[in-house]
Amino acid sequence: MIHKTVASVSEALNGLSDGMTLMLGGFGLCGIPENCIAQMVKTGVKDITCISNNAGVDDFGLGLLLQQRQIKKMISSYVGENDEFERQMLSGELQVDLIPQGTLAERCKAAQSGIPAFYTPAGYGTEVGEGKESREFNGKMHLLEHAFKADFAFVKAWKGDSTGNLIFKGTARNFNACMAGAAKITVAEVEELVPVGSLDPNDIHVPGIFVQRIFQGKTYEKRIEQRTVRPRN
Amino acid sequence: MLDKNGIAKRIAQEVKNGYYVNLGIGIPTLVANHVRSDIELEFQSENGVLGMGPFPFEGEEDPDIINAGKQTITTLPGASFFDSSTSFSMIRGQHVDLTILGAMEVAENGDIANWKIPGRMVKGMGGAMDLVASAENIIVAMMHTNKKGESKLLKRCSLPLTGVGCVKRIATNLAFLEVTDHGFKLLERAPGVSVEEIKKATEGTLIIEEPIPEMNI
């Protein structure tokens, strides 16, 4: 086995510099790499391009990096929960590339898998398709979409071991499992870093080969965006 | 005339035994409350869950278990979790039997617009473009007219499109309609609504083959 545990979040972010392109896992605030984001705020890294399904909320998730104006460009599918985002987008400070969610996921997956590009019907005939190569398959039009190229992928898992094997909980798997291994360096932060051998190989969601650095995260807030409940009776 | 729950109730009649169903945000979410209890189905949410159940009881919310609207949910026996790529394999691969979503405009050729109003806040399309581009069976749930009273069933969409020629059926507060090669075919009237009222509220071509039955809900 190969040991990938790093001692701290600052070690995990070693080599991160201004102008880089980063993938960040999560859907809404579910399964976001909270520790890595907090550390990026601390280091002040700037002019970054973030590939992330959403942009956090004003005071949490990627919203924290937006507040400090550290993000140059967002590549997302849905960004509707963030006033600061809206302000920066409308004023032209922030570049935004909105793409269909399935295309976003598959562009990560393609990068992970060494597939340079693929065809999808999503967005054909809409402004998403403008300027893109299109082709008919089985009587239906498709757009050519390319794999992402990123410097770092930051993912968050429930459990992990020192070789980088990851297990997720619930819907927190989302983009995390597609981004692991899709960038030059994948950093995984986990709620529980467990001894090698204690995870059943049958249960691994992401094999360690896709992860270069792993560390035990601290004090997960796991904020709920829309708390919906039903009455007990 | 129907309220939002009435629209959801009418659409629920289209859900068949054995269906995997993806529900959009808004009126479509309400459909889950009206499906007959003897029908076996599973709800898919594109953030990565099949077998979605009702909202949790207070105190039992789990931040790791949410739906695509970022709401806390529960799962039912037989449920599964998966990553975003697998989720859209289910959608693009046409494993999901029925997609129900809202719209700002629908055109008589089946075009749909529901993600962007130029000059105003742009929130993004989320999974809507993938859903409408791939699903065989798409039902739109919406009010027949907008807040200004203008028809949302048009000859051509005026807003940026989400997908082309994809909508099959539409349930509104006034009517249940089918998109055909020749325009919107009126299938049913909402309770107490006349054909004349539907005509007045529909800008696109409306095909009427009298008599038009009233919905049975």
Chai-1 contact restraints between the chains, C-beta under 6 A:
chainA,res_idxA,chainB,res_idxB,connection_type,confidence,min_distance_angstrom,max_distance_angstrom,comment,restraint_id
A,F27,B,N47,contact,1.0,0.0,6.0,A-B,restraint_1
A,G28,B,K70,contact,1.0,0.0,6.0,A-B,restraint_2
A,C30,B,I66,contact,1.0,0.0,6.0,A-B,restraint_3
A,S77,B,G124,contact,1.0,0.0,6.0,A-B,restraint_4
A,S77,B,G126,contact,1.0,0.0,6.0,A-B,restraint_5
A,Y78,B,G124,contact,1.0,0.0,6.0,A-B,restraint_6
A,Y78,B,G126,contact,1.0,0.0,6.0,A-B,restraint_7
A,V79,B,G124,contact,1.0,0.0,6.0,A-B,restraint_8
A,G80,B,K123,contact,1.0,0.0,6.0,A-B,restraint_9
A,E86,B,M121,contact,1.0,0.0,6.0,A-B,restraint_10
A,L98,B,G124,contact,1.0,0.0,6.0,A-B,restraint_11
A,P100,B,M125,contact,1.0,0.0,6.0,A-B,restraint_12
A,P100,B,M129,contact,1.0,0.0,6.0,A-B,restraint_13
A,P100,B,D130,contact,1.0,0.0,6.0,A-B,restraint_14
A,Q101,B,G126,contact,1.0,0.0,6.0,A-B,restraint_15
A,Q101,B,G127,contact,1.0,0.0,6.0,A-B,restraint_16
A,G102,B,F88,contact,1.0,0.0,6.0,A-B,restraint_17
A,G102,B,D130,contact,1.0,0.0,6.0,A-B,restraint_18
A,A105,B,S84,contact,1.0,0.0,6.0,A-B,restraint_19
A,A105,B,S85,contact,1.0,0.0,6.0,A-B,restraint_20
A,A105,B,F88,contact,1.0,0.0,6.0,A-B,restraint_21
A,E106,B,S85,contact,1.0,0.0,6.0,A-B,restraint_22
A,K109,B,S85,contact,1.0,0.0,6.0,A-B,restraint_23
A,P121,B,A133,contact,1.0,0.0,6.0,A-B,restraint_24
A,P121,B,S134,contact,1.0,0.0,6.0,A-B,restraint_25
A,A122,B,M129,contact,1.0,0.0,6.0,A-B,restraint_26
A,A122,B,D130,contact,1.0,0.0,6.0,A-B,restraint_27
A,A122,B,A133,contact,1.0,0.0,6.0,A-B,restraint_28
A,G123,B,M129,contact,1.0,0.0,6.0,A-B,restraint_29
A,G125,B,V164,contact,1.0,0.0,6.0,A-B,restraint_30
A,T126,B,L161,contact,1.0,0.0,6.0,A-B,restraint_31
A,E127,B,P160,contact,1.0,0.0,6.0,A-B,restraint_32
A,K169,B,D64,contact,1.0,0.0,6.0,A-B,restraint_33
A,G170,B,D64,contact,1.0,0.0,6.0,A-B,restraint_34
A,G170,B,I65,contact,1.0,0.0,6.0,A-B,restraint_35
A,G170,B,F81,contact,1.0,0.0,6.0,A-B,restraint_36
A,T171,B,N47,contact,1.0,0.0,6.0,A-B,restraint_37
A,T171,B,G48,contact,1.0,0.0,6.0,A-B,restraint_38
A,T171,B,V49,contact,1.0,0.0,6.0,A-B,restraint_39
A,T171,B,I65,contact,1.0,0.0,6.0,A-B,restraint_40
A,T171,B,I66,contact,1.0,0.0,6.0,A-B,restraint_41
A,T171,B,F81,contact,1.0,0.0,6.0,A-B,restraint_42
A,A172,B,D64,contact,1.0,0.0,6.0,A-B,restraint_43
A,R173,B,G48,contact,1.0,0.0,6.0,A-B,restraint_44
A,R173,B,F81,contact,1.0,0.0,6.0,A-B,restraint_45
A,R173,B,D83,contact,1.0,0.0,6.0,A-B,restraint_46
A,N174,B,N47,contact,1.0,0.0,6.0,A-B,restraint_47
A,N174,B,G48,contact,1.0,0.0,6.0,A-B,restraint_48
A,N174,B,S84,contact,1.0,0.0,6.0,A-B,restraint_49
A,F175,B,S84,contact,1.0,0.0,6.0,A-B,restraint_50
A,A177,B,D83,contact,1.0,0.0,6.0,A-B,restraint_51
A,C178,B,D83,contact,1.0,0.0,6.0,A-B,restraint_52
A,C178,B,S84,contact,1.0,0.0,6.0,A-B,restraint_53
A,C178,B,S85,contact,1.0,0.0,6.0,A-B,restraint_54
A,K222,B,P63,contact,1.0,0.0,6.0,A-B,restraint_55
A,I224,B,P63,contact,1.0,0.0,6.0,A-B,restraint_56
A,E225,B,K70,contact,1.0,0.0,6.0,A-B,restraint_57
A,Q226,B,K70,contact,1.0,0.0,6.0,A-B,restraint_58
A,Q226,B,Q71,contact,1.0,0.0,6.0,A-B,restraint_59
A,R227,B,E61,contact,1.0,0.0,6.0,A-B,restraint_60
A,R227,B,T72,contact,1.0,0.0,6.0,A-B,restraint_61
A,T228,B,F55,contact,1.0,0.0,6.0,A-B,restraint_62
A,T228,B,Q71,contact,1.0,0.0,6.0,A-B,restraint_63
A,T228,B,T72,contact,1.0,0.0,6.0,A-B,restraint_64
A,V229,B,F55,contact,1.0,0.0,6.0,A-B,restraint_65
A,V229,B,P56,contact,1.0,0.0,6.0,A-B,restraint_66
A,V229,B,E58,contact,1.0,0.0,6.0,A-B,restraint_67
A,R230,B,P54,contact,1.0,0.0,6.0,A-B,restraint_68
A,R230,B,F55,contact,1.0,0.0,6.0,A-B,restraint_69
A,R232,B,F57,contact,1.0,0.0,6.0,A-B,restraint_70
